[in-house]
Amino acid sequence: MLHGSVSDHPDTMVLCALTMAVAGFAAVRVAFGLLFGAPGVDARPDDMPLLPRERYALWTLAFPLLLAGLVPEVVPAVRQAAHARHAESHGRPR
């Protein structure tokens, strides 16, 4: 749907990207408001340091996302390798 409109109207891409960014920012603000309450007057980011297990979980989730964003051709290669391993382990030729 977007591909057709973006190819006809490139300015739509900019508006769409800005709209998605604003919506994402609003969603994160709502999530933080629900989970941590309204920010206080002296709220600072270092008021809530991450626990080691939370830091580990964050990096475990963020690293594959960052890698897939920077090098998107890795994703199909990993998927093909996983399908090949699965086919070999079940004795089915591809």
MARSE-276188 format. One record per atom (N, C-alpha, C, O): atom name; x, y, z; residue in one letter; residue number from 1. Coordinates in steps of 0.05 Angstrom, whole numbers, plus 5000, padded with zeros to 4 digits. Layout:
<atoms>
<CA <X Y Z> a NUM>
...
</atoms>
This chain:
<atoms>
<N <5016 4976 5000> m 1>
<CA <5000 5000 5000> m 1>
<C <5017 5025 5000> m 1>
<O <5013 5043 4984> m 1>
<N <5037 5026 5018> l 2>
<CA <5054 5049 5019> l 2>
<C <5072 5052 4994> l 2>
<O <5078 5074 4985> l 2>
<N <5081 5029 4983> h 3>
<CA <5099 5030 4961> h 3>
<C <5087 5045 4937> h 3>
<O <5101 5061 4925> h 3>
<N <5062 5040 4932> g 4>
<CA <5049 5054 4909> g 4>
<C <5047 5084 4914> g 4>
<O <5053 5100 4897> g 4>
<N <5039 5092 4939> s 5>
<CA <5036 5120 4944> s 5>
<C <5062 5134 4946> s 5>
<O <5064 5158 4939> s 5>
<N <5083 5121 4957> v 6>
<CA <5109 5133 4959> v 6>
<C <5122 5137 4932> v 6>
<O <5135 5157 4928> v 6>
<N <5118 5118 4914> s 7>
<CA <5130 5121 4888> s 7>
<C <5117 5144 4872> s 7>
<O <5130 5158 4856> s 7>
<N <5091 5149 4877> d 8>
<CA <5077 5170 4864> d 8>
<C <5081 5197 4877> d 8>
<O <5083 5218 4864> d 8>
<N <5083 5197 4904> h 9>
<CA <5086 5222 4920> h 9>
<C <5108 5218 4940> h 9>
<O <5102 5209 4963> h 9>
<N <5133 5224 4934> p 10>
<CA <5155 5220 4953> p 10>
<C <5152 5237 4978> p 10>
<O <5163 5229 4999> p 10>
<N <5139 5259 4977> d 11>
<CA <5135 5275 5002> d 11>
<C <5118 5260 5022> d 11>
<O <5120 5266 5046> d 11>
<N <5101 5242 5013> t 12>
<CA <5085 5225 5031> t 12>
<C <5103 5208 5049> t 12>
<O <5097 5203 5072> t 12>
<N <5126 5199 5038> m 13>
<CA <5144 5183 5054> m 13>
<C <5154 5199 5078> m 13>
<O <5156 5188 5100> m 13>
<N <5161 5224 5074> v 14>
<CA <5171 5240 5096> v 14>
<C <5149 5244 5117> v 14>
<O <5154 5241 5141> v 14>
<N <5125 5250 5109> l 15>
<CA <5103 5254 5127> l 15>
<C <5097 5228 5142> l 15>
<O <5091 5228 5166> l 15>
<N <5098 5206 5128> c 16>
<CA <5092 5180 5140> c 16>
<C <5113 5173 5161> c 16>
<O <5107 5163 5183> c 16>
<N <5139 5178 5154> a 17>
<CA <5160 5172 5173> a 17>
<C <5158 5190 5198> a 17>
<O <5162 5180 5220> a 17>
<N <5152 5215 5194> l 18>
<CA <5148 5233 5217> l 18>
<C <5124 5225 5235> l 18>
<O <5126 5225 5259> l 18>
<N <5103 5217 5222> t 19>
<CA <5079 5208 5237> t 19>
<C <5085 5183 5253> t 19>
<O <5077 5180 5276> t 19>
<N <5100 5164 5241> m 20>
<CA <5107 5139 5255> m 20>
<C <5126 5146 5278> m 20>
<O <5124 5133 5300> m 20>
<N <5144 5165 5275> a 21>
<CA <5163 5172 5296> a 21>
<C <5148 5184 5319> a 21>
<O <5153 5178 5342> a 21>
<N <5129 5202 5314> v 22>
<CA <5114 5215 5335> v 22>
<C <5096 5195 5349> v 22>
<O <5094 5195 5374> v 22>
<N <5084 5176 5334> a 23>
<CA <5067 5156 5347> a 23>
<C <5084 5137 5364> a 23>
<O <5076 5129 5386> a 23>
<N <5108 5130 5355> g 24>
<CA <5126 5114 5371> g 24>
<C <5135 5127 5396> g 24>
<O <5135 5115 5418> g 24>
<N <5141 5153 5394> f 25>
<CA <5149 5168 5418> f 25>
<C <5126 5170 5438> f 25>
<O <5130 5166 5462> f 25>
<N <5102 5174 5428> a 26>
<CA <5079 5175 5446> a 26>
<C <5074 5148 5459> a 26>
<O <5067 5147 5483> a 26>
<N <5077 5127 5444> a 27>
<CA <5073 5100 5456> a 27>
<C <5093 5094 5478> a 27>
<O <5087 5082 5498> a 27>
<N <5118 5102 5473> v 28>
<CA <5139 5098 5494> v 28>
<C <5133 5115 5519> v 28>
<O <5136 5105 5541> v 28>
<N <5124 5140 5515> r 29>
<CA <5117 5156 5538> r 29>
<C <5094 5144 5554> r 29>
<O <5094 5145 5578> r 29>
<N <5074 5134 5540> v 30>
<CA <5051 5122 5554> v 30>
<C <5060 5097 5569> v 30>
<O <5052 5093 5592> v 30>
<N <5077 5081 5557> a 31>
<CA <5087 5056 5570> a 31>
<C <5103 5063 5595> a 31>
<O <5099 5051 5616> a 31>
<N <5121 5083 5593> f 32>
<CA <5136 5091 5616> f 32>
<C <5118 5103 5638> f 32>
<O <5122 5099 5661> f 32>
<N <5098 5118 5629> g 33>
<CA <5079 5130 5649> g 33>
<C <5064 5108 5663> g 33>
<O <5059 5111 5687> g 33>
<N <5055 5088 5649> l 34>
<CA <5041 5066 5662> l 34>
<C <5058 5049 5680> l 34>
<O <5050 5041 5701> l 34>
<N <5083 5044 5672> l 35>
<CA <5100 5027 5687> l 35>
<C <5114 5041 5710> l 35>
<O <5117 5029 5732> l 35>
<N <5122 5066 5707> f 36>
<CA <5138 5079 5727> f 36>
<C <5124 5103 5740> f 36>
<O <5136 5116 5757> f 36>
<N <5101 5110 5731> g 37>
<CA <5086 5133 5742> g 37>
<C <5095 5159 5729> g 37>
<O <5114 5159 5712> g 37>
<N <5082 5180 5737> a 38>
<CA <5089 5206 5725> a 38>
<C <5117 5215 5735> a 38>
<O <5124 5209 5758> a 38>
<N <5133 5228 5718> p 39>
<CA <5159 5236 5726> p 39>
<C <5157 5258 5747> p 39>
<O <5140 5276 5745> p 39>
<N <5175 5257 5767> g 40>
<CA <5177 5278 5787> g 40>
<C <5191 5302 5777> g 40>
<O <5201 5302 5754> g 40>
<N <5193 5323 5793> v 41>
<CA <5206 5347 5785> v 41>
<C <5236 5343 5781> v 41>
<O <5248 5354 5762> v 41>
<N <5248 5327 5798> d 42>
<CA <5277 5322 5797> d 42>
<C <5284 5295 5784> d 42>
<O <5304 5283 5791> d 42>
<N <5266 5285 5767> a 43>
<CA <5270 5258 5755> a 43>
<C <5295 5260 5736> a 43>
<O <5297 5277 5719> a 43>
<N <5313 5241 5740> r 44>
<CA <5337 5239 5723> r 44>
<C <5339 5210 5714> r 44>
<O <5329 5192 5727> r 44>
<N <5351 5205 5691> p 45>
<CA <5354 5178 5681> p 45>
<C <5369 5159 5700> p 45>
<O <5364 5136 5701> p 45>
<N <5388 5170 5715> d 46>
<CA <5404 5153 5733> d 46>
<C <5389 5148 5759> d 46>
<O <5401 5136 5778> d 46>
<N <5364 5157 5762> d 47>
<CA <5348 5150 5785> d 47>
<C <5340 5120 5785> d 47>
<O <5335 5108 5805> d 47>
<N <5339 5109 5760> m 48>
<CA <5331 5081 5757> m 48>
<C <5352 5066 5742> m 48>
<O <5349 5060 5718> m 48>
<N <5374 5059 5755> p 49>
<CA <5395 5044 5741> p 49>
<C <5385 5016 5735> p 49>
<O <5369 5004 5749> p 49>
<N <5395 5005 5713> l 50>
<CA <5388 4978 5705> l 50>
<C <5402 4958 5723> l 50>
<O <5426 4961 5729> l 50>
<N <5388 4937 5730> l 51>
<CA <5401 4914 5743> l 51>
<C <5417 4899 5723> l 51>
<O <5412 4901 5699> l 51>
<N <5437 4884 5732> p 52>
<CA <5454 4869 5712> p 52>
<C <5437 4850 5695> p 52>
<O <5442 4848 5671> p 52>
<N <5417 4837 5706> r 53>
<CA <5400 4819 5690> r 53>
<C <5383 4835 5670> r 53>
<O <5378 4825 5648> r 53>
<N <5375 4859 5677> e 54>
<CA <5360 4875 5658> e 54>
<C <5377 4885 5636> e 54>
<O <5369 4886 5613> e 54>
<N <5402 4893 5643> r 55>
<CA <5421 4902 5622> r 55>
<C <5427 4879 5603> r 55>
<O <5428 4883 5579> r 55>
<N <5431 4855 5614> y 56>
<CA <5436 4831 5597> y 56>
<C <5412 4826 5578> y 56>
<O <5416 4821 5554> y 56>
<N <5388 4828 5589> a 57>
<CA <5364 4823 5572> a 57>
<C <5361 4844 5551> a 57>
<O <5354 4839 5528> a 57>
<N <5367 4869 5558> l 58>
<CA <5365 4891 5539> l 58>
<C <5385 4887 5516> l 58>
<O <5377 4890 5493> l 58>
<N <5410 4880 5522> w 59>
<CA <5430 4876 5501> w 59>
<C <5424 4851 5485> w 59>
<O <5429 4851 5460> w 59>
<N <5412 4831 5498> t 60>
<CA <5405 4807 5483> t 60>
<C <5383 4812 5462> t 60>
<O <5383 4800 5441> t 60>
<N <5365 4830 5469> l 61>
<CA <5344 4837 5450> l 61>
<C <5353 4859 5430> l 61>
<O <5345 4858 5407> l 61>
<N <5369 4878 5439> a 62>
<CA <5376 4901 5422> a 62>
<C <5397 4893 5402> a 62>
<O <5397 4904 5379> a 62>
<N <5416 4876 5408> f 63>
<CA <5438 4870 5390> f 63>
<C <5428 4857 5364> f 63>
<O <5436 4866 5342> f 63>
<N <5410 4837 5364> p 64>
<CA <5400 4826 5339> p 64>
<C <5384 4847 5323> p 64>
<O <5386 4847 5298> p 64>
<N <5369 4864 5336> l 65>
<CA <5354 4884 5322> l 65>
<C <5373 4904 5309> l 65>
<O <5368 4912 5286> l 65>
<N <5393 4912 5323> l 66>
<CA <5413 4931 5312> l 66>
<C <5427 4918 5289> l 66>
<O <5431 4931 5268> l 66>
<N <5436 4893 5292> l 67>
<CA <5450 4879 5271> l 67>
<C <5432 4876 5246> l 67>
<O <5441 4881 5223> l 67>
<N <5407 4869 5250> a 68>
<CA <5389 4866 5227> a 68>
<C <5383 4892 5213> a 68>
<O <5378 4893 5189> a 68>
<N <5383 4914 5229> g 69>
<CA <5379 4940 5217> g 69>
<C <5403 4950 5201> g 69>
<O <5400 4962 5180> g 69>
<N <5427 4944 5211> l 70>
<CA <5451 4953 5198> l 70>
<C <5459 4936 5174> l 70>
<O <5469 4945 5154> l 70>
<N <5455 4909 5177> v 71>
<CA <5463 4890 5156> v 71>
<C <5439 4873 5150> v 71>
<O <5438 4850 5159> v 71>
<N <5419 4883 5135> p 72>
<CA <5394 4868 5131> p 72>
<C <5397 4842 5115> p 72>
<O <5380 4824 5117> p 72>
<N <5419 4840 5099> e 73>
<CA <5422 4815 5084> e 73>
<C <5429 4791 5101> e 73>
<O <5429 4768 5091> e 73>
<N <5436 4796 5126> v 74>
<CA <5442 4774 5145> v 74>
<C <5417 4758 5151> v 74>
<O <5419 4733 5155> v 74>
<N <5394 4771 5153> v 75>
<CA <5370 4758 5162> v 75>
<C <5362 4735 5143> v 75>
<O <5357 4713 5153> v 75>
<N <5360 4739 5116> p 76>
<CA <5353 4716 5099> p 76>
<C <5374 4694 5100> p 76>
<O <5368 4670 5098> p 76>
<N <5400 4701 5103> a 77>
<CA <5421 4681 5104> a 77>
<C <5418 4664 5129> a 77>
<O <5421 4639 5127> a 77>
<N <5412 4676 5151> v 78>
<CA <5408 4661 5176> v 78>
<C <5383 4643 5174> v 78>
<O <5383 4620 5183> v 78>
<N <5362 4654 5162> r 79>
<CA <5338 4638 5158> r 79>
<C <5342 4614 5140> r 79>
<O <5333 4592 5146> r 79>
<N <5357 4617 5118> q 80>
<CA <5363 4595 5100> q 80>
<C <5380 4574 5114> q 80>
<O <5375 4550 5111> q 80>
<N <5400 4583 5130> a 81>
<CA <5417 4564 5144> a 81>
<C <5400 4548 5165> a 81>
<O <5404 4524 5168> a 81>
<N <5382 4562 5178> a 82>
<CA <5365 4548 5198> a 82>
<C <5347 4527 5184> a 82>
<O <5343 4505 5194> a 82>
<N <5336 4534 5161> h 83>
<CA <5319 4515 5146> h 83>
<C <5336 4491 5137> h 83>
<O <5326 4468 5137> h 83>
<N <5360 4496 5128> a 84>
<CA <5378 4474 5119> a 84>
<C <5384 4456 5142> a 84>
<O <5384 4431 5139> a 84>
<N <5391 4467 5166> r 85>
<CA <5396 4450 5189> r 85>
<C <5372 4434 5197> r 85>
<O <5374 4411 5205> r 85>
<N <5348 4447 5196> h 86>
<CA <5324 4433 5203> h 86>
<C <5318 4410 5184> h 86>
<O <5310 4388 5192> h 86>
<N <5322 4415 5158> a 87>
<CA <5317 4394 5138> a 87>
<C <5337 4371 5142> a 87>
<O <5329 4348 5139> a 87>
<N <5362 4377 5148> e 88>
<CA <5383 4356 5152> e 88>
<C <5376 4340 5177> e 88>
<O <5379 4315 5177> e 88>
<N <5368 4353 5198> s 89>
<CA <5362 4338 5223> s 89>
<C <5338 4320 5220> s 89>
<O <5335 4301 5235> s 89>
<N <5320 4326 5202> h 90>
<CA <5296 4309 5198> h 90>
<C <5299 4291 5174> h 90>
<O <5280 4277 5167> h 90>
<N <5322 4291 5161> g 91>
<CA <5327 4273 5140> g 91>
<C <5313 4279 5114> g 91>
<O <5310 4261 5097> g 91>
<N <5304 4303 5111> r 92>
<CA <5290 4311 5086> r 92>
<C <5309 4328 5069> r 92>
<O <5320 4347 5078> r 92>
<N <5312 4320 5043> p 93>
<CA <5328 4337 5026> p 93>
<C <5312 4363 5019> p 93>
<O <5288 4362 5018> p 93>
<N <5327 4384 5014> r 94>
<CA <5314 4410 5007> r 94>
<C <5305 4410 4978> r 94>
<O <5294 4429 4969> r 94>
</atoms>
